[in-house]
């Protein structure tokens, strides 16, 4: 995995494991590197938030992940319920 190689090069020994499509889990050899790991992960575009114990960290100003997922689901449902006006106009013009 890309992150493991980069972190190992930087002297942080971390092992990442995929849990599901939106979650990875990691183990560290030395806990003192935790804040450096947190900063590294939050700079990566693929990462949204990191949970350490009971604390959740994300970029300043970003809403909780659950809110983002719910907003995306709502938008998807809305898009599926709304007829495609562009296609409808095209069909009418052909008639």
N, C-alpha and C positions, 0 to 999 in steps of 0.2 A: 504494500500500500504506500502511496506517495508520502503521506504524513510520517509514517514510521521511518522511512529512509531519511527524510529531511531532519526529523528530530534526532535521530541517531547521529547524523552528521554534526548536529549542534551540541551533542553530548548529553542529551536527555534520553534515557532508556524507557521507551513506552511501547506497549503492545496493544494494538487495536483489534477489536472483533466486531463483526456486524451482528446486530440483534434483529433488526427488521429494516424496512426501506428508509425509515427516517431516524434510526437510532444506531449509534455505535457505542461500544463499551471499551474502556481502556484500563490497563493496569500499569502501574509505574514501579520501577525499582526503588526510586528515592522520592519520598513525599515532598522534600524541600523544593523540588522542581515544579510543584503544582501551579504556582502563579505564572510561571513562565509558560507552561503548557496552556493554561487558560488564555493568556494573551495571544499565543500562537494560533490556537483554534479559532478564536473570535476574529482574527484577521483574515481567515480563509473564507472565500465566498460560499463554499459549500456548507459551512456551519452557520447555524442560526443562534443556538444557545448551548450552554454547557452546564451540567448539573454536577455539583460536587457535594456529596452528602445530601443535606436538605436544602442547600442553597442553589439557586438558579441564576446564572449570569448570562447576559446578552449585551449586544452593543447598546450604547446610550440612545434612548429614544425609541427603541424597538419594542413593540407590544409583545405580550406572552405568546408563545408558539400556538397555544390552543386558540387564541383569538384570530391569528393569521389563518390557521387551517379552517376555522368556522367561516371566516370571510370568503375564502376561496371556494368552499363548498356552496355557500349561498350564491355566489356569483355564477358558479357552474350550473346550479339548479335554475337560476334566473335565465341564463343563456339558453338552457334547454327548453324552458317554458315559453320563451319569446320567439315568435315566428321570424324567420329570416326575411326582413323587409326587402332587402336587395334582390333576393331570388324571386320574391313575390312580384315585385315591380317588373322584373325581366319576363316572367311568365305572362303578365298582363300585356306587355308590349308586343309579345309574339302573337297573341291572339288577335 
